Amino acid sequence: MHFGFGRWLVNGSRKGLVALTIDPPEQAKMWKKSMTVRELWVSVTDPDALVTACTAK
């Protein structure tokens, strides 16, 4: 996991990265330190499926 400037990156690969916007931004803790998260970047095997699942109404 990497973080900075309101972005968190959770990846096992550079492939299949998807950015999820957190709106409104939320407070989160990492190593006992509180920070604001605006984007969560994750690497997944099927990016299109994740985007579809997150945008389905």
Backbone hydrogen bonds, N-H to C=O, Kabsch-Sander energy under -0.5 kcal/mol:
donor,donor_aa,acceptor,acceptor_aa,energy
2,H,9,L,-2.3
4,G,7,R,-2.1
7,R,4,G,-1.8
8,W,39,E,-2.3
9,L,2,H,-3.3
10,V,41,W,-3.3
11,N,9,L,-0.5
17,L,14,R,-0.5
18,V,42,V,-2.6
20,L,18,V,-0.6
20,L,40,L,-2.9
21,T,19,A,-0.6
22,I,38,R,-3.3
23,D,21,T,-0.7
26,E,37,V,-1.8
28,A,35,M,-2.7
30,M,33,K,-2.6
33,K,30,M,-1.4
35,M,28,A,-2.6
37,V,26,E,-3.3
38,R,6,G,-3.5
38,R,36,T,-0.5
39,E,6,G,-2.1
40,L,20,L,-2.6
41,W,8,W,-3.7
42,V,18,V,-2.3
43,S,10,V,-1.5
44,V,16,G,-2.0
44,V,42,V,-0.5
50,L,46,D,-1.7
51,V,47,P,-2.5
52,T,48,D,-2.4
53,A,49,A,-2.4
54,C,50,L,-2.2
55,T,51,V,-1.4
56,A,52,T,-1.2
